[in-house]
Amino acid sequence: MSARLDKLIEFLKFPSISTDSKFKQGIDDCRDWVHAQFTEMGLKSEIYKTPKHDIVVAKNQHKAGRPTLLIYGHYDVQPVDPLNLWTNPPFEPTVRDGKIFARGSADNKGQILAHMLGVKEALADKKDLGINLSFLVEGEEEIGSPNLDAFLESHKDILKCDVVAVSDSGMVGPGIPTLTYALRGIACVEVKIKGPKMDLHSGVYGGGVRNPALAAAQIAASLHNEKNEITIEGFYDGVAEPQQWEKDQWKSLPITEERIKALVGVDSLYGEEGYSYLERVWARPTAEVNGIGGGYQGEGSKTVLPSEALLKLSFRLVPGQNPKDILEKVESHIKGLDLKGLTVNVEMGHSGTPYICDPFSSFAKLALSSLEEVFGKSPCLIREGGSIPVVESFKQLLGADTLLLGLALPDCRCHAPDENFDLDCFEKGIALNKALIANLAK
Amino acid sequence: MSARLDKLIEFLKFPSISTDSKFKQGIDDCRDWVHAQFTEMGLKSEIYKTPKHDIVVAKNQHKAGRPTLLIYGHYDVQPVDPLNLWTNPPFEPTVRDGKIFARGSADNKGQILAHMLGVKEALADKKDLGINLSFLVEGEEEIGSPNLDAFLESHKDILKCDVVAVSDSGMVGPGIPTLTYALRGIACVEVKIKGPKMDLHSGVYGGGVRNPALAAAQIAASLHNEKNEITIEGFYDGVAEPQQWEKDQWKSLPITEERIKALVGVDSLYGEEGYSYLERVWARPTAEVNGIGGGYQGEGSKTVLPSEALLKLSFRLVPGQNPKDILEKVESHIKGLDLKGLTVNVEMGHSGTPYICDPFSSFAKLALSSLEEVFGKSPCLIREGGSIPVVESFKQLLGADTLLLGLALPDCRCHAPDENFDLDCFEKGIALNKALIANLAK
């Protein structure tokens, strides 16, 4: 363990924050470290320049007639604010209670390093992996991978593969092997609502001129009915109900409503009628207000009828929905409301296609048996509510499905202070990588 | 004119911004200047200390058997931001096109100075006004007159009066004499909506946990029905319809919907069905969102399910409504909504009682004939949509009605850059003061 942990600590010490140019040195040093690890273990590693942060690709010698596995991860991390909420400094990794605390520990350094060390140890054991292996480790995941699609497009030849493995998601709970086979997509919309050309006195004009802050509220409130179903016409077109085996599987998971309530600190959960919590977050689309703002938000009161307001909406999408189609439907829903006295601008933001793959394909079966070997129990098959856009890119640009083999526990605090990675998950991840390669080689 | 204008320019040069302690010297210098004017014209003037900015009271010698008129105004002004939108610096008064541009020119220095100069000139003409006169000029109006009620309460004896005159409101248009006989009241409410204990990832939790930003929107949207009537139970109890003579009078005013639309920059007005624009802003109560906020409001998108959101609501009230009763009804309306998964805190803010006086009382008739004398035409009788809380204080604490003799034109830009006061209104205001005193003395 000690050598493995030392490597992890080395990796975690780089302040490789991709969004902040002050940390460019941290990013570049971290890139070089990753490159050096691959070279040291005997892979042929190359650093590819991008307009921002570079991509490291490492490969063993590919031979015809062997399956090709592409392992994806990222060496960049989220910012660390608010710093005062960290128990230890975020780039001084500290082990407590079997977990290592540091920015990037779970997302994604701990997880990608488990694969790297698995390959290193497999190579040290027997020189040949028995499969064609490629690593793709980027430095821009936390800023939305702006250069990755172009890179995949222009380097299809060297990235050609049969299947992709990504450990950048979660496990159902400690010791519970998990394969994620579906992700929700996303469509973001920003709505700008303009009324009078200047803020007005709400005494002088109130009741006579349309109030954009109230209109923003009315637009947002129009998205759901009293059953919390989304009212946008055609929104659910093509949405498949979760299958019976999925419902049964999810009911048996140790993710209880009580646990979720305690985790997020609410006394009741909420959402679309007729579905369980997990069905709602994994298999049902949503309409969320990520931001709303208008008028005076400071202390005390200011009796203003504001000139403008804004709404930041996002829609989580499930297989069968298409972001472009949804954005059009959202726009026509909004344009169909009573917008008298307003100028309303609906602007399309980023989007991502929902992803689903067959959890009973031959590759998925190999992943499931690898998980069972390592964890000693039958794996859970889950969906996830979030989006991992790169998975859809692999599907579109490389034609390959992705095995999502998450190693992070629910309390890993990704993106938050005291981010941590369980050291047992780290060990299991190394073993899982070795098992997967061995099973693929068979 | 020149001597009058010189006085106005002197008065306007003081940066007497009451909300900002950096301007304490400007406030104090301005107070001393007002005090000196009163002394110079032969009134007995006194400065009364308050915990913040002082009050100047000036009186002639009161004699039994004569009516007593109290004239109220304020020497403090609003802040000047945004400074870059001013054509001339706000404390360097500049005359253009028959108007003087400076902060405080209309609100309220130009208007109160018209009264001061009227009295000065009347005293210079004939030594005795024929009535008992008191001036009350405060320095805290723009910060909500926090010390005025206590002062009125403790100085009832010296402020005893039969009627109050206040020029701190508007005229219908240039050259149109205007008496305002009713004001809307106000009740402010802040609603804090808390959901999960931290911001959540809208992919991971979206659809399963209540979103406070969406809930804020739903609460705000619940306040009106599709006719733009307010849906709070009992909200309209006691509200009297505007009388037929009022509707007829207002229809004949040169305040057209076209003019309002051009003034505020919208292509249609908006509000409660079945009422004209002026009826809605003068004689109907409102429910406005002065501020709404929750989640991410910066550039781009952040797919967060926010932990909390807030609503700043205010309700403009009309005669027959009582702020305390309305606040209770608002609270029970909100508590009656579906607040599952949330903690909602409804906090009462400041409030003011609506005001109405009889525009056909003997004092009002004297004011109307004074207006007609000076302007050469029959005055308009209007209500105003805003609140002037001091008017209600005069009623409650001194038992006197207030004659609201506004001298500001609709484009005076009170509280905004390029605030201005029409010099013809200034002249007419001086003449009006003299006519009113002469008529009261008869």
Interface residues (C-beta under 8 A of the other chain):
Chain A: R184 I186 C188 E190 G195 P196 K197 M198 L200 H201 S202 G203 V204 Y205 G206 G207 G208 V209 R210 N211 A213 L214 A216 A217 Q218 I219 A220 A221 S222 L223 H224 E226 I260 V264 G265 V266 D267 S268 L269 Y270 G271 E272 Y277 L278 R280 V281 R284 P285 T286 E288 V289 N290 G291 I292 G293 G294 G295 Y296 Q297 G300 S301 K302 T303 V304 L305 P306 A309 L310 K312 S314 R316 D338 K340 G341 L342 G349 H350 E384 G385 G386 S387 H415 A416
Chain B: R184 I186 C188 E190 G195 P196 K197 M198 L200 H201 S202 G203 V204 Y205 G206 G207 G208 V209 R210 N211 A213 L214 A216 A217 Q218 I219 A220 A221 S222 L223 H224 E226 I260 V264 G265 V266 D267 S268 L269 Y270 G271 E272 Y277 L278 R280 V281 R284 P285 T286 E288 V289 N290 G291 I292 G293 G294 G295 Y296 Q297 G300 S301 K302 T303 V304 L305 P306 A309 L310 K312 S314 R316 D338 K340 G341 L342 G349 H350 E384 G385 G386 S387 H415 A416
